[in-house]
Amino acid sequence: MSLTDTAIKRSKPKDADYKLADEKGMYLFITKSGGKYFRLDYRFAGKRKTLALGVYPETSLKEAREKRDEARKLLNDGIDPLEAKKSKKLQLIAATNNNFHAVATEWYENKKSVWTGGYAKDVMERLSKNVFPYLGTRPIGDITPPELLAVLRKMELRGAVDQAHRVKSICSLVFRYAIATGRAERDTAADLRGALKPLSHTPRAALTKPEDIGGLLRAIDDFQGTFVVKCGLQLLALTFLRSREIRLGEWEEVDFVEKLWRIPAKRMKMRLDLLVPLSRQALDILHSLYELTGDGRLMFPGLRSPEKAICDAAFLAALRRMGYAKDEMCAHGFRAMASTLLNEQGYPPDVIERQLAHAPGNKVRAAYNRAEYLPERRKMMDEWADYLAALKEKARQGVASPSIALAALPEAVSSVKGKALRAAPRP
């Protein structure tokens, strides 16, 4: 006699497990604890086997019979339904582990230890917001160039062209990782070369005329904002470091005796340590700053917490407050300013590039030689600081166009040098 829904609902647990037969080998197995399981007994290759068809009431009687009929069809085709079920489960697990989201997350976990916290956060946010919602569940080896392009086009349509290129580059790294781990055969992102709108190469705003630079330095000296931000702006001009490298600085990195700032690789864009020679002007600023923040770890702590550095917009906001528009000057502009003038004055390009901490031609050599061109850079940084001091002095005297060259510095800045005190070693 076949099972009915009514009979299943009325069935009660007994002192021992028991079965209620249906038909074609299927039955309902009822445990003494009250569980109700649909099962199918069959023989394959001379062995008796049992296939689980579902748990009642999550699986209805009708659904259990459909699964039974599918299993019997497999048996007629010479296929063991139990092995087919295991294989399907393994395929599902593999598909889950091999989808874009899983592979990208695995790649991210392997790489993030060598990234800065901010960069790691940016990478995951770009994937989470722009790629995972559309391609996250797709097996990575099945994703086609048109599929990826459609995702990137969404970013282009909202005007985020540069972001689209960055996401494409990240996806390319994920695909390469998938190839290396045997889950994809090609880098789908590489097939999109030339498919996106071109990047907008708008140069960052920077002042490069001596008279404008003198006015900027004077404005910084007269800045009415926080002293910490003011010192940061002054050091941006003197060291032409990236704003992040300055604002996250820690006092243990500064050697007042050797007149060096040792910035660790973890905070550098190119992941190489950098030694920054400190001019006497830079040391004077650091001594003044140390009197205010030297009790803490950070050189440039924020107002709310001494354990958190000033925000990344602090320098830019200060420039805007001083009246410099976005097309005139930005925090990164101090680097372009120094690079332009130092190259014009004939300083060796290799020395300038090393001080700018740009990627060297031989990264292995650079990794083992943090002090590369250090004597030349010391001389250049001292002369650069004196040059800026002369420009600022001319601006204060109201000279419209101070025609000062670095090569003529001994005569041009002798009066300025006389006014400055030599920095004493930090206690």
Secondary structure, DSSP 8 states (H G I E B T S, - for coil): ----HHHHHH----SS-EEEE-STTEEEEE-TTS-EEEEEEEEETTEEEEEEEEETTTS-HHHHHHHHHHHHHHHHTT--HHHHHHHHHHHHHHHHHTBHHHHHHHHHHHHGGGS-HHHHHHHHHHHHHHTHHHHTTSBGGG--HHHHHHHHHHHHHTT-HHHHHHHHHHHHHHHHHHHHTTS-SS-GGGGGTTTS------------SHHHHHHHHHHHHT--S-HHHHHHHHHHHHH---HHHHHT-BGGGEETTTTEEEE-GGGSTTS--EEEE--HHHHHHHHHHHHHHTTSSBSSB-SS-TTSB--TTHHHHHHHHTT--TTT--TTHHHHHHHHHHHHTT--HHHHHHHTT---S-HHHHHH-TTTTHHHHHHHHHHHHHHHHHHHHHHHTT-S-----GGGHHHHTHHHHHHS-------
